[in-house]
Amino acid sequence: MKAVMTQLLASPPLGTVTIWRDASRHHEEGPTLTPLMSVLEEHGYSVNVLKTESEVLQAVLESVPALLVIYLQTSGEQGYEFCRILRRLPRTSTLPVVFVGIRDQSSELVSALRCGGNEYLQLPVNREECWLRLERHLRTVKLVQSLEADMASLHQKVWSYNHILRQQEEQQISLAKENQALQRLAFTDGLTQLANRRSFNENIVRMWQQAKDNAQPISLLLCDIDYFKRYNDTYGHQAGDVCLQAVSDALVRGAHRRHDQVARYGGEEFAILLPATDSKGAQQVALAVQSELARAQVPHSASLVKQHVSLSIGVCTLEPVAGEALTTDSEHEVLIHGADEALYTAKLRGRDRIVVNSPEGLISIVPTHCHYSGPAEPVRQPTKLMLNTVLQTIQTTAEADAASSEFSVRGLSSPLAQ
């Protein structure tokens, strides 16, 4: 037993028990609390005896004890009121309060419980009974403290998890924005902010399939800046970039429908994809583009057709037929080939004009704002263009051009490339 007591005294206290007892008021009652205090100390608790209500209140608010003992012989009715105050304070609302008195009356127990007390002990106390009663409240305190610690730890973990989730969400949002930005860069021409060739190649396949599924025509305009090499040689490449931007703005103003796509096809060449657009509609867009560029009045003193930047435009319209077999591997290439053939013809016939690839042949349209000294060519409304027909037209025209020309369509040595 002595060894156990020595070990308990050497160990840190399990907690503090505060006792409110004013020994100066009733000296003869002081010794009656000695057994209670010794029981607590034997079981590893330190005892803090205070005299006044203010001292007790300050002590419990600074550091909530494991147990508060109120000695009714010195506190009187003030002890009950003090317990009510503690119950209203969040910090001490669950603090176990044990009243100790010398009277064996049920009214004392009722009053103690009614004001929020947890226990009433009558003096003198039986040591074993006293400890069993106090231990029950002390054990409850430990359980509550353990639960509160677990709850605090859980709240901390939940907060940490939520913080991690918020960070992950922010990172995902940031990553999505970066991916969108990279996607835009991958499919956007850096100079003109138009769709680039990669975007055009993907969109023409998608739009061609939509046209086939919906049995609707699709049109393509290929546009080339006339004598752009001369422009760069005269004004410099920086001015050439500004010229490309001005032309791209004119193209966007001319093809302004939401589903139309204007793309930089390469160098000084641009493409305009027009879904659900027949040949007449495509010609109207081409004329609108020419008009917008003429309104921009971009000087070009080195041009051989006029003093301002102008365009040669090739137009081709097709209506894909579901189930119709083609001789080419990629059906949409027929549309590109037709527009390219028309553009080449526009450059061959003097530039600054629109050429429409139709079943009747390659028809030139010279806009009214163009200063062209040659004879005006009639504009004929093309009929519905079927794929096999345009393939035959393209092949016939290409053979005729090859026979009468010593240079290739895309050859850099050709005077058309200047």
C-alpha positions in Angstrom: 0.0 0.0 0.0 2.8 2.4 0.9 4.5 1.6 -2.5 1.2 2.4 -4.3 0.8 5.7 -2.5 4.5 6.6 -3.3 3.9 5.9 -7.0 0.7 8.0 -7.0 2.4 10.9 -5.3 5.3 10.7 -7.8 2.9 10.7 -10.8 1.3 13.8 -12.3 -2.2 14.4 -10.8 -5.1 13.0 -12.8 -6.9 16.3 -12.4 -7.8 19.1 -10.0 -10.8 19.1 -7.7 -11.8 22.6 -6.5 -13.4 22.9 -3.1 -15.3 26.0 -2.0 -15.0 26.1 1.7 -14.5 29.2 3.9 -12.9 27.7 7.0 -12.7 31.1 8.7 -16.5 31.1 9.1 -16.9 27.7 10.7 -13.7 26.4 12.1 -15.3 23.6 13.8 -16.6 22.1 10.5 -13.2 22.1 8.8 -12.0 18.7 9.7 -15.1 17.0 8.5 -13.9 17.4 4.9 -10.5 15.9 5.5 -11.6 12.3 4.6 -13.1 13.5 1.3 -9.9 15.3 0.4 -7.7 12.5 1.4 -9.7 10.0 -0.7 -9.3 12.3 -3.8 -5.6 12.7 -3.1 -5.1 8.9 -2.7 -6.6 8.3 -6.1 -4.3 10.8 -7.8 -6.2 14.1 -7.8 -4.9 17.4 -6.5 -7.2 19.4 -4.2 -7.5 23.2 -4.4 -9.4 24.8 -1.5 -10.8 28.3 -2.1 -12.6 30.6 0.2 -14.8 33.0 -1.8 -17.2 32.8 -4.7 -15.1 35.2 -6.8 -12.0 33.1 -6.3 -13.8 29.9 -7.3 -15.4 31.6 -10.4 -12.0 32.9 -11.5 -10.3 29.5 -11.0 -12.9 27.5 -12.9 -13.0 29.9 -15.8 -9.2 29.9 -16.1 -8.9 26.2 -15.9 -12.0 24.0 -15.6 -11.4 21.4 -12.8 -12.3 17.8 -12.9 -14.8 18.3 -10.1 -16.2 21.2 -8.0 -17.2 20.6 -4.4 -19.4 23.2 -2.7 -19.5 23.0 1.1 -23.0 24.2 2.0 -22.1 25.0 5.6 -20.0 28.0 4.5 -21.7 28.9 1.2 -25.4 28.5 2.1 -28.0 29.4 -0.5 -25.3 31.3 -2.3 -23.9 27.9 -3.4 -27.0 27.0 -5.2 -27.2 30.2 -7.1 -23.5 29.9 -8.0 -24.2 26.5 -9.5 -27.0 28.0 -11.6 -24.5 30.6 -12.9 -22.1 27.8 -13.9 -24.7 25.9 -15.8 -25.5 29.0 -17.9 -21.8 29.4 -18.9 -20.8 27.3 -21.9 -17.4 26.6 -20.5 -18.7 25.1 -17.2 -22.1 23.8 -18.3 -21.0 20.2 -17.9 -18.7 20.6 -14.9 -19.7 18.1 -12.2 -20.8 19.9 -9.1 -21.0 18.0 -5.8 -22.7 19.5 -2.7 -21.5 18.5 0.7 -23.6 19.2 3.9 -24.1 17.8 7.4 -27.9 17.6 7.3 -29.6 14.4 6.2 -32.7 16.0 4.6 -34.3 15.2 1.3 -34.8 18.9 0.8 -31.0 19.4 0.6 -30.7 16.7 -2.1 -33.7 18.2 -4.1 -32.2 21.7 -3.9 -28.8 20.4 -5.0 -30.2 18.6 -8.0 -32.7 21.4 -8.9 -29.9 24.0 -9.3 -27.9 21.7 -11.6 -25.8 19.8 -9.1 -24.8 16.3 -9.8 -24.5 14.8 -6.3 -25.1 15.5 -2.6 -22.9 14.0 0.1 -23.7 14.0 3.8 -20.9 14.4 6.3 -19.3 12.5 7.8 -18.6 10.4 4.7 -17.8 6.8 4.3 -14.5 6.7 2.4 -15.5 3.8 0.1 -19.0 5.1 -0.6 -17.6 8.6 -1.1 -15.0 7.4 -3.7 -17.6 5.3 -5.6 -19.9 8.3 -5.9 -17.2 10.7 -6.9 -15.5 8.2 -9.2 -18.7 7.9 -11.2 -18.7 11.7 -12.0 -15.0 11.8 -12.5 -15.2 8.9 -15.0 -18.0 10.7 -16.8 -15.8 13.8 -17.1 -13.0 11.7 -18.6 -15.4 10.2 -21.1 -16.8 13.6 -22.0 -13.3 15.0 -22.4 -12.2 12.0 -24.5 -15.3 12.5 -26.6 -14.6 16.2 -27.0 -11.0 15.5 -28.0 -12.1 12.9 -30.5 -14.7 15.3 -31.9 -12.1 18.1 -32.1 -9.7 15.7 -33.9 -12.5 14.6 -36.2 -13.4 18.2 -36.9 -9.8 18.9 -37.7 -9.5 16.0 -40.0 -12.8 17.0 -41.7 -11.5 20.5 -42.1 -8.2 19.2 -43.5 -10.0 16.9 -45.9 -12.3 19.7 -47.0 -9.3 21.9 -47.5 -7.6 19.3 -49.6 -10.7 18.8 -51.6 -11.0 22.6 -52.1 -7.4 22.7 -53.2 -8.0 19.8 -55.6 -11.1 21.4 -57.0 -9.2 24.7 -57.5 -6.3 22.8 -59.1 -8.8 21.0 -61.4 -10.5 24.2 -62.3 -7.1 25.8 -63.0 -6.0 22.8 -65.0 -9.2 22.9 -67.0 -8.7 26.5 -67.8 -5.1 25.8 -68.8 -6.2 22.9 -71.0 -8.8 25.2 -72.6 -6.2 27.8 -73.2 -3.9 25.2 -74.7 -6.8 23.9 -76.7 -7.4 27.4 -78.0 -3.7 27.8 -78.8 -3.6 24.5 -80.6 -6.5 25.4 -82.8 -6.0 29.1 -83.2 -3.7 31.1 -85.4 -1.5 33.3 -83.2 -1.4 36.3 -85.5 -5.0 36.6 -86.7 -6.8 34.7 -83.8 -8.7 32.8 -86.5 -9.0 29.1 -86.6 -5.8 27.5 -87.8 -5.3 24.8 -90.5 -5.6 22.1 -87.9 -9.0 23.4 -86.7 -10.1 23.7 -90.4 -9.1 20.1 -91.1 -11.2 18.8 -88.2 -14.2 21.1 -88.8 -14.5 20.3 -92.5 -14.8 16.6 -91.8 -17.4 17.2 -89.1 -19.4 19.7 -91.2 -19.3 17.4 -94.3 -20.8 14.6 -92.3 -23.5 16.9 -90.9 -24.3 18.0 -94.4 -24.5 14.4 -95.5 -26.7 13.4 -92.5 -29.1 16.4 -93.0 -29.0 16.3 -96.9 -27.9 20.0 -96.9 -25.4 21.8 -99.2 -22.0 22.9 -97.9 -19.9 25.6 -99.4 -16.2 26.5 -99.2 -14.4 29.7 -100.0 -10.7 29.8 -100.5 -9.3 33.3 -100.5 -5.8 34.5 -101.4 -4.4 38.0 -101.0 -3.3 39.3 -104.4 0.4 40.0 -104.8 1.1 39.5 -101.1 4.8 38.8 -101.7 5.1 42.2 -103.4 3.4 43.7 -100.4 5.9 42.2 -98.0 8.8 43.3 -100.2 7.5 46.8 -100.4 6.2 47.5 -96.8 8.1 44.9 -94.8 7.0 41.8 -92.9 5.7 43.7 -89.9 3.3 45.6 -92.1 2.5 42.3 -93.8 1.3 41.0 -90.4 -0.9 44.0 -90.0 -2.3 43.4 -93.5 -3.1 39.8 -92.7 -5.0 41.0 -89.6 -7.0 43.5 -91.6 -7.9 40.9 -94.1 -9.0 38.4 -91.4 -11.2 41.1 -89.8 -12.9 41.7 -93.2 -13.4 38.0 -93.6 -15.1 37.7 -90.2 -17.3 40.7 -91.0 -18.3 39.1 -94.3 -19.0 35.6 -92.9 -20.8 36.5 -89.6 -23.1 33.6 -89.0 -22.5 31.7 -85.8 -21.8 28.4 -87.5 -19.6 29.8 -90.3 -15.9 29.2 -89.8 -13.2 31.5 -91.0 -9.7 30.0 -90.9 -6.2 30.9 -91.8 -5.4 28.2 -94.4 -1.7 29.0 -94.7 0.4 32.0 -95.4 -1.7 34.6 -97.1 -4.5 32.1 -97.9 -7.8 31.9 -95.9 -10.7 29.5 -95.9 -14.4 30.1 -95.1 -16.6 27.1 -94.4 -20.3 27.7 -94.8 -22.5 24.9 -93.6 -26.1 24.7 -94.9 -25.3 27.2 -97.6 -26.0 26.8 -101.3 -24.0 28.3 -104.2 -26.0 31.5 -104.3 -25.5 32.1 -100.6 -21.8 31.3 -100.9 -21.5 33.9 -103.7 -23.2 36.5 -101.5 -20.7 35.8 -98.7 -17.8 36.1 -101.2 -19.2 39.5 -102.4 -19.7 40.6 -98.8 -16.0 39.8 -98.0 -14.8 41.7 -101.1 -17.0 44.6 -100.0 -15.6 44.6 -96.5 -12.0 44.5 -97.7 -12.6 47.3 -100.2 -14.1 49.4 -97.3 -10.9 48.8 -95.3 -8.8 50.5 -98.0 -5.5 48.8 -97.1 -2.9 50.5 -99.4 -1.0 48.2 -101.8 1.1 50.3 -104.2 2.9 47.2 -105.5 -0.3 45.4 -106.7 -0.8 45.0 -110.4 -4.6 45.1 -110.2 -5.3 48.1 -107.9 -3.8 50.4 -105.3 -5.4 48.6 -102.3 -5.2 45.1 -101.0 -7.6 42.8 -102.9 -8.6 39.1 -102.8 -9.0 36.3 -105.3 -11.7 33.9 -104.1 -12.6 30.4 -105.2 -16.1 29.1 -104.4 -17.3 25.5 -104.5 -20.7 24.2 -103.3 -21.5 20.5 -102.9 -24.5 18.6 -101.5 -23.3 15.3 -100.1 -25.6 12.4 -100.8 -25.9 9.7 -98.2 -24.8 6.3 -99.5 -23.2 7.8 -102.6 -19.8 6.2 -103.2 -16.9 8.4 -104.3 -13.6 7.5 -105.9 -11.6 9.5 -103.4 -10.5 8.3 -100.0 -11.8 11.5 -98.2 -15.1 12.8 -99.5 -14.5 16.3 -98.2 -11.4 16.7 -100.3 -13.6 17.0 -103.3 -14.9 20.2 -101.9 -11.4 21.5 -101.2 -10.3 20.5 -104.7 -13.2 22.3 -106.3 -12.6 25.5 -104.3 -8.9 25.3 -105.0 -9.4 24.9 -108.7 -11.7 28.0 -108.6 -9.2 30.0 -106.8 -6.4 29.1 -109.2 -8.7 30.1 -112.1 -9.5 33.5 -110.4 -5.7 34.2 -110.2 -5.2 33.1 -113.7 -8.0 35.3 -115.0 -6.5 38.5 -113.5 -7.1 38.2 -109.7 -9.3 40.5 -107.6 -12.4 38.4 -108.5 -14.6 35.5 -107.5 -14.7 32.3 -109.4 -17.5 29.8 -108.8 -16.9 26.1 -109.6 -20.2 25.0 -111.0 -21.5 22.1 -113.3 -21.6 24.6 -116.1 -17.9 25.4 -115.7 -15.8 28.0 -113.8 -17.8 31.2 -113.7 -16.1 34.5 -112.8 -17.7 37.3 -110.8 -16.0 40.7 -110.9 -17.3 42.8 -108.0 -18.5 46.3 -109.0 -15.8 47.9 -106.8 -13.0 46.2 -108.8 -11.3 48.2 -111.6 -11.2 45.6 -114.2 -10.6 46.6 -117.8 -11.5 43.3 -119.4 -14.9 42.1 -120.6 -17.4 41.3 -117.9 -18.3 37.7 -117.6 -21.9 36.7 -117.1 -23.0 35.4 -113.7 -25.0 32.2 -114.1 -27.0 30.7 -111.3 -25.5 27.2 -110.9 -27.8 24.3 -110.6 -27.7 21.7 -107.8 -24.2 20.3 -107.7 -23.8 16.6 -107.2 -20.5 15.0 -106.3 -19.9 12.8 -109.4 -20.7 15.8 -111.7 -18.2 18.1 -109.9 -15.5 15.4 -110.0 -15.9 15.2 -113.7 -15.8 19.0 -114.1 -12.7 19.3 -111.9 -10.9 16.5 -113.8 -11.8 18.0 -117.2 -10.8 21.6 -116.2 -7.5 20.3 -114.7 -6.6 18.4 -117.8 -7.3 21.5 -120.0 -5.2 23.8 -117.8 -2.4 21.3 -117.6 -2.3 21.1 -121.4 -2.2 24.9 -121.8 0.1 25.9 -118.9 3.7 25.3 -118.2 3.5 25.7 -114.5 1.8 23.9 -111.7 -1.2 25.1 -109.7 0.9 25.5 -106.4 4.3 25.8 -108.0 6.4 28.6 -106.4 7.9 29.4 -109.8 4.5 30.3 -111.2 3.9 34.1 -111.7 0.6 33.5 -109.9 2.4 33.0 -106.6 3.8 36.5 -106.6 
